[in-house]
Amino acid sequence: MSTAGLGRLVRRSSAAVLVTTAGLGLIYERSAVLGRERGESEALKNQIAALNKDVPSRAAQQAALAGTSPTSPLDVLVIGGGATGCGVALDASSRGLKVGLIERDDFAAGTSSRSTKLIHGGVRYLEKAVFHLDYGQLKLVFHALDERARMIQNAPHLCHALATMTPCYRWWEIPYYWSGLKLYDFVAGRQMLHFSRFHTAKQSLEFFPTLAKKGSDGKTLKGTVVYYDGQMNDSRVCVSLACTAALVGASILNHAEAIALQKDASTNRVKTVRVRDNLSGKEFDVHTKVVVNAGGAFSDGVRKLANSSAQPVIAPSSGVHIVLPDYYSPEMMGLIVPKTKDGRVVFMLPWLGRTVAGTTDSNTKLTMLPEPHEDEIQFILDAISDYLCVKVRRSDVLSAWSGIRPLASDPSAKDTASISRDHVVFVASDGMVTVAGGKWTTYRSMAEDAVDKAIEFGGLAPANRCMTENLRLVGADGWDPSFFTILAQQYTRMKSTYGGKVILELMDTAAAKHLAHSYGNRALQVATIAQNEGLGKRLAHGYPYLEAEVAYCARQEYCESVVDFIARRSRLAFLDTSAARRAVPRVIDILAQERKWDATKKKDELATAIQFLETFKSSKNSQLADDVL
């Protein structure tokens, strides 16, 4: 390393000390706040945790929304059922407000199901704080680390710690990354998941066998630095938020679209929302005191319903991910490429038994079904191939998808051209509260900010303060990592012998772990359906998804279509497009029985599912079509 390079490293280290010292007071203040008991309402907690409590039916939810009137309005109506929108519904309803939510597609149908699956504290924010002595960036790191801890605490079955390895092919990279990640540990304080650590080259290859011994420039691996962030099953967290809000009292309705906003003549504020049920085609009005726009990438479209001249605040950005077989990454150990040839960061992470890699960052147009471009897929393949000793093949891509990030700017800010990855909350002249931007990790605090603004602007009277810091989602109460053993020991499911005879046998470990991590303590309900209703077969060879899940999701999670199930309730579409396609006919059969579909509806569902799966650009290689058991 050159003398100049050493000088830069010393200066950066000194900057790190200065920024960290400036933040010490905030660390202690933050720890004290987190250490205080917020004291959940026991009645609220029990309401969510009740194992046998059903969510209100979709018909009941629609009736509740349609039954509002100018003299009996909702306190808050949320438009948008992504992470932030569902978070707002849960926050507001848990404060005792009368809440509704509408989503034109399905919960998490957009960006919220297409993330990198990370719950991260913002290592890159910390790097900016050090390089630029930016205390504001440091506060963003503190905030994200706190919210990361709350997500894992409140949904432990869906969120967990994940080790991520940073390879070092030059000697100077070891102290550079090691010191930065140790600073990350220090800043995390009580919220630290595990200590970061250094591994020699030999140790690194034992932990990550497919890691390249030599980099693309011929440099030999000197070692790796491993740090920890969180990982989640994103769409299932969002669905759990929606169902938890419903259990608390919110009236939530997916596949229901806001088609017009009407203003009160005396105040010029939006008070009525015309809603179309996209399943039945029926329209009705919902009356409310405050509308919260949580439309994500489509927030500007909602704003234009109230004001056709509203200036855009969203800059859509495309993020593409690909899914590869499990042998590309070891279980519970990811890889980060800190700087690709064009300066971007790429992750390669184990996820639900496969490997997810990404992401890209490019401008894009808004669309309900974004598709990845071939050059974006190839960019990811090329980026990870420089760090692996195995040949990275396009034919190994099991699924590839694109998500649209809603980067937002605040229209009330002086510099309206500035685009932020942090969130913005503002109230327009029409009285609508818009919350936009941000990231999955901070969805809860974004929701809290939006509800606070709605209460202030609408003059609402909540029964209590924000409760969501320590509010566990449905399925989380009493759950621990050994929960799957109850399923494996006490429940049966349908299996077949080599002779083809179908018999009942104890639940296998793979299925039991999958159910426990997908549904938490409510996995008992799914296992009971599998055992008692003859729905214990697997939906796709090589994957643990059971037929019983389709029935359960229809009854307890507002699953209204085949795509709802293969994409958001299960993750088959994201994991393996071919496996999802093979599962579709059986999913249709079960949903048809649950929803009383006729032959025409079943045919339409098949066509829609195939069209949806075509937007996931997997390879065209042949897949085994073994018997589904």
Secondary structure, DSSP 8 states (H G I E B T S, - for coil): --HHHHHHHHHHHHHHHHHHHHHHHHHHHHHHHHHS-----HHHHHHHH-TT-----HHHHHHHHHT-BTTB-EEEEEE--SHHHHHHHHHHHHTT--EEEEESS-TT-SGGGSS--EE---HHHHHHHHHHT-HHHHHHHHHHHHHHHHHHHH-TTTEEEEEEEEEE-STTHHHHHHHHHHHHHHHHGGG--S--EEEEHHHHHHH-TTB-SB-TTS-B--EEEEEEEEEE-HHHHHHHHHHHHHHHT-EEEESEEEEEEEE-TTT--EEEEEEEETTT--EEEEEEEEEEE--GGGHHHHHHHH-TT----EEEEEEEEEEE-GGGS-TTEEEEES--TTS--EEEEEETTEEEEE---EE----SS----HHHHHHHHHHHHTTBSS---GGG--EEEEEEEEEE--TTSS-TT--BSSEEEEE-TTS-EEEEE--GGGHHHHHHHHHHHHHHHHT---SSS--GGG---TT-TT--TTTHHHHHHH-EEEEE-TT--EEEEE--HHHHHHHHHHHGGGHHHHHHHHHHTT--SBSSTTS--BHHHHHHHHHHS---SHHIIIIIIS-HHHH-HHHHHHHHHHHHHHHHHHHT--HHHHHHHHHHHHHHHTTS-------------
